[in-house]
Amino acid sequence: MSSSLFSVPQDHLSLFKRKKPDYPNVVDFLHLKKEEVARATGIALSSVRYDEKIPKDLAEVLFQWAVLFNRVAEYYEGDVYKTNLWFNIQNPMLGNISPKDMIRLGRYKKLYNFVTQSIEENKK
């Protein structure tokens, strides 16, 4: 999935600096450990880093996560607490799994599609 498919919404969560993801803040938003990031992205634990030498594939996924987090924040009118709560509680529409767990299990694309579809349906 290309970054171009993920247009950057308003940055309610301060996850971007100069239109680039602030990688440590993206990961910290859900308090994910390096091991969880490695599992979620399929990138070797030894390759997980958030500096200028970040692997391209990891940078792409973290960009997508930052967009996803901000899309949910946009729905909650920028409320960081409500956004974080939404990611951490079980959701019956997701099979009683939390959105955070979906991300940890590498299902962020499915979650992104769910969020996008839900937001579109709520606009109608």
Wavefront OBJ file of the C-alpha trace (Angstrom):
o trace
v 0.000 0.000 0.000
v 1.519 3.301 -1.030
v 1.738 6.426 1.112
v -0.073 8.306 -1.631
v -3.202 6.343 -0.737
v -2.982 7.723 2.770
v -3.501 11.476 2.585
v -2.390 13.231 5.739
v -5.338 14.524 7.778
v -5.041 17.363 10.249
v -2.411 16.391 12.816
v -4.505 16.367 15.983
v -2.031 14.134 17.800
v 1.266 15.876 16.946
v 2.562 12.796 15.159
v 4.124 14.703 12.265
v 7.020 17.146 12.020
v 7.400 18.978 8.728
v 4.918 16.566 7.091
v 7.012 13.550 8.098
v 6.011 11.159 10.867
v 7.716 11.604 14.208
v 8.324 7.864 14.440
v 8.917 7.598 18.225
v 5.708 9.557 18.899
v 3.720 7.343 16.526
v 4.846 4.218 18.384
v 4.430 5.861 21.790
v 0.841 6.857 21.044
v -0.200 3.251 21.697
v 2.738 2.497 24.020
v 4.049 -0.221 21.713
v 7.296 -2.008 22.491
v 9.925 -2.675 19.824
v 8.980 -6.356 19.881
v 5.351 -5.485 19.168
v 6.342 -3.163 16.325
v 8.535 -5.898 14.838
v 5.713 -8.433 14.994
v 3.098 -6.011 13.669
v 5.215 -4.947 10.715
v 7.016 -8.185 9.932
v 10.355 -6.417 10.280
v 13.189 -8.078 12.170
v 13.512 -6.831 15.729
v 17.161 -5.967 15.091
v 16.048 -3.645 12.259
v 13.430 -1.712 14.238
v 14.770 1.803 14.737
v 13.275 5.265 14.540
v 16.202 7.439 13.443
v 17.409 8.551 10.003
v 18.362 4.937 9.216
v 14.822 3.625 9.711
v 14.061 0.850 7.202
v 11.904 2.114 4.340
v 9.201 -0.508 4.970
v 8.977 0.449 8.644
v 8.802 4.146 7.790
v 5.932 3.421 5.401
v 3.947 1.479 7.996
v 4.488 4.076 10.713
v 3.322 6.768 8.290
v 0.149 4.751 7.715
v -0.348 4.321 11.463
v 0.047 8.062 12.046
v -2.587 8.769 9.397
v -4.911 6.152 10.895
v -4.506 7.544 14.421
v -5.264 11.058 13.180
v -8.309 9.921 11.202
v -9.789 8.521 14.400
v -8.786 11.694 16.269
v -10.534 13.737 13.593
v -13.735 11.792 14.263
v -13.380 12.639 17.970
v -12.781 16.319 17.122
v -9.138 16.115 18.155
v -9.790 14.672 21.610
v -6.598 12.738 22.389
v -8.098 10.926 25.386
v -11.129 9.629 23.456
v -8.935 8.644 20.526
v -6.542 6.689 22.716
v -9.442 5.081 24.562
v -11.003 3.972 21.256
v -7.788 2.185 20.296
v -7.516 0.440 23.662
v -10.994 -0.936 24.314
v -12.497 -4.048 22.760
v -14.717 -3.253 19.819
v -17.657 -5.549 19.010
v -17.513 -4.420 15.362
v -13.980 -5.859 15.213
v -14.841 -9.213 16.773
v -14.345 -7.979 20.351
v -10.691 -7.179 19.771
v -9.236 -3.756 20.454
v -7.943 -1.686 17.543
v -4.554 -1.626 19.302
v -4.482 -5.427 19.260
v -5.391 -5.420 15.568
v -2.355 -3.225 14.957
v -0.142 -5.427 17.138
v -1.282 -8.448 15.115
v -0.400 -6.769 11.827
v -4.011 -6.093 10.809
v -3.676 -2.307 10.505
v -4.759 -2.286 6.828
v -8.021 -4.005 7.745
v -8.428 -1.552 10.627
v -7.738 1.405 8.320
v -10.432 0.155 5.914
v -12.865 -0.268 8.820
v -12.187 3.271 10.076
v -12.480 4.791 6.613
v -15.729 2.968 5.900
v -17.172 3.886 9.314
v -16.335 7.560 8.884
v -17.894 7.602 5.408
v -21.049 5.929 6.712
v -21.309 8.467 9.543
v -21.131 11.336 7.050
v -24.298 10.088 5.316
l 1 2 3 4 5 6 7 8 9 10 11 12 13 14 15 16 17 18 19 20 21 22 23 24 25 26 27 28 29 30 31 32 33 34 35 36 37 38 39 40 41 42 43 44 45 46 47 48 49 50 51 52 53 54 55 56 57 58 59 60 61 62 63 64 65 66 67 68 69 70 71 72 73 74 75 76 77 78 79 80 81 82 83 84 85 86 87 88 89 90 91 92 93 94 95 96 97 98 99 100 101 102 103 104 105 106 107 108 109 110 111 112 113 114 115 116 117 118 119 120 121 122 123 124
